[in-house]
Amino acid sequence: MKHLDKIEYLSKEEIENITDTAKSFKAGRYANYPTRHAALMFFENSTRTRFSFECAIKRLGAKSYVFDTAKSSILKGEELFDTINNMAAIGIDTFIIRTREENLIGELKEKTFYRPVHFINAGEGKSSHPTQALLDYYTIIENLGSVKNKKIVIAGDIKHSRVARSNIALLKREGANIVCCAPKYFQEEIDGVYFEENLNNALLGADIVMCLRIQTERLEGEISKEDYIKNYRISKENLPENALLMHPGPVNRDVEITSDIIDSPQGQTILKQAENGVYIRMAVLDKIFKEGRI
Ligand code: CP
């Protein structure tokens, strides 16, 4: 594949290849691509993914360019295709895109540009966030060796979460036992996924607890924050002692997880996820820069 679109399009072998490469970068492997030029086009807010990709590009010796959405000619009416085509003519070869729109990468990869370009999905609508799923998978295997037969509880705003959808697709295929836990207003049917509404029941025997952010920017209608905190917040009282606690960030402190847990040793995996994200993105970019494919 010339592009990184949805996690579902990667084979088991391609995923293992990316995680192995990430591991070697974490161990100090060096690569240098001074003639490669990558643009970061983020049409939705981001801290982790944007900085992580920028850091990965720079560590690989390539050039990074931040596309300023507030000052671009798209605001003068230019279509995204024309913007990208002009950037390709100027010399950008890799486009890392975050968008609210579904299937934008799917549409772009079918078009012909001034020169061959690569697209990387940095989070699309509520359906996909492939590099987040890859870094989460990597963090799990780094800590627990494998996901096979592990009980993974995904708790929170499943309905609006691209992180949940990409993780479910990847982790189920790798043999994990997934239980989703959410109140009715955050549930949405996902193929083959079991919902448990009671948090304490869901957490029984959990190996991994993956919390999700409540996405206030995507909420339609009111939800009761107090009700969510009372019934779904992860705290000392309900978190299994040996469970690996994860969260893609940004965390709403004391809403999804209590602050004392976030700042405890058990909460440090959340920062490990951010750290590992750089190595996963280096691995993805390394494949594209070196082989022209994932
Ligand atoms: N996890 C994640 O995608 O975070 P950002 O929105 O900060 O990139």
Residues whose N, C-alpha, C, O or C-beta is under 5 A from the ligand:
A	BS01	CP	N45 S46 T47 R48 T49 R50 P248 G249 P250
